Amino acid sequence: MGKKLANKAAVVTGAGRGIGREIALFLAGEGARVVVNDPGVTRDGAGQDSKPADEIVAEIKKRGGEAVANYDSVVDFAAAERIINSCAEKFGRIDILVNVAGILRDRMIFNMSEEEWDAVLDVHLKGTFNCSRYACILMRKQRAGRIINITSDAWRGTVGHVNYGAAKAGIVGLTRSIAREMGRYNVTCNAVAPVAATRMTLDEDVKQGIKKRYEAGLVSKEQLDAILNMPGPEYVPPIVAYLATDEAWNINGQVFHAEGGRISVYSEPVETKAVYKKEGIWKVDELIDIIPQTIAQGLVNPAPPQPAEK
Ligand SMILES: NC(=O)c1ccc[n+]([C@@H]2O[C@H](COP(=O)([O-])OP(=O)(O)OC[C@H]3O[C@@H](n4cnc5c(N)ncnc54)[C@H](O)[C@@H]3O)[C@@H](O)[C@H]2O)c1
């Protein structure tokens, strides 16, 4: 088997740690030349450190690959242009963009500040837009390109971080829309929702928290074991690399899930059942009567009301 990404040039954002790190190393292992973007921030987006990106560049070079570091934040629109252009300047083109950069600012909606909302939306959703926007300019000219956006299963709805759930759902919508705009130029855009033990998902605080919840009878042994035995981030890159190959030219606008050895694909969102009023506009009373017996049959409330806590 040859190197499947030989002669290709890639940008991986958030490539200094966790899943991004593994993706950068893997793409380089498949022959891609890589811009390793990472400002080296903390889990909640604070600070700055050039070490994480530098270490990955050094590791890629040690393994015989080609890489260059970039420390810009994907949040900054002008900086995103620099990130993408640095790939074209250094390697002559950009074939692959993997948007991985991410932070967390977890809070229930009734406690969330505007700053916490903006910070998460900025890195995940705006950052993905910013880099994709500049990559699409070059990929459209090249009439070739692959964009892979890292979303999360949280896009379906989540508890404790509505900012994150909204950003990741936004990334799914963005992915599907870029796919529809750019497909004609031979540019595909797909998303991958991973599950992997990183500092984002399984740091010491998370481990202690889940153990306490288990001891308090709030989570089952199965749930505890599933979290503590979460597969590592090294399982995520193969599907990303596959989507970046020439062979995946006709896979566009899809959302995949990657967790350990399991790779799956989400279904297309489709309307299922409908009710019609032939003449005039529905009255609310009519809907109170008809909806439960028709299109709401079988729908499950993800969070039914609970008695007030004392
Ligand atoms: N770990 C999981 O189980 C999981 C699940 C679903 C989705 N994800 C997503 O995968 C991605 C990577 O997460 P991870 O678990 O590897 O976390 P991580 O914290 O280990 O890595 C995130 C990286 O993104 C970088 N980053 C943060 N802000 C940035 C910015 N403004 N510009 C560029 N880089 C920035 C950080 O410096 C860090 O190196 C995130 O988008 C996350 O939401 C992770």
The ligand as a Gaussian input file, in Angstrom:
#p B3LYP/6-31G(d) Opt

LIG

0 1
 N      -12.713000      14.276000      22.702000
 C      -13.943000      13.954000      22.326000
 O      -14.517000      12.924000      22.742000
 C      -14.680000      14.837000      21.384000
 C      -16.012000      14.518000      21.093000
 C      -16.710000      15.271000      20.177000
 C      -16.065000      16.329000      19.557000
 N      -14.786000      16.635000      19.871000
 C      -14.175000      17.774000      19.179000
 O      -12.876000      17.427000      18.732000
 C      -12.067000      18.609000      18.679000
 C      -10.760000      18.359000      19.404000
 O      -11.042000      18.129000      20.773000
 P      -10.050000      17.356000      21.752000
 O      -10.884000      16.448000      22.543000
 O       -8.889000      16.850000      21.008000
 O       -9.635000      18.578000      22.707000
 P       -8.216000      19.209000      23.107000
 O       -8.515000      20.239000      24.111000
 O       -7.263000      18.120000      23.462000
 O       -7.695000      19.878000      21.764000
 C       -8.245000      21.058000      21.242000
 C       -7.137000      21.842000      20.584000
 O       -7.726000      22.988000      19.949000
 C       -6.859000      24.084000      20.142000
 N       -7.578000      25.349000      20.012000
 C       -8.429000      25.900000      20.912000
 N       -8.816000      27.117000      20.499000
 C       -8.215000      27.331000      19.300000
 C       -8.234000      28.398000      18.390000
 N       -8.940000      29.515000      18.633000
 N       -7.519000      28.288000      17.247000
 C       -6.815000      27.161000      16.977000
 N       -6.738000      26.111000      17.835000
 C       -7.430000      26.206000      18.978000
 C       -6.300000      23.884000      21.535000
 O       -5.114000      24.631000      21.774000
 C       -6.112000      22.372000      21.588000
 O       -4.801000      21.997000      21.207000
 C      -12.919000      19.732000      19.267000
 O      -13.532000      20.463000      18.242000
 C      -13.963000      18.982000      20.070000
 O      -15.139000      19.722000      20.239000
 C      -14.076000      15.928000      20.774000

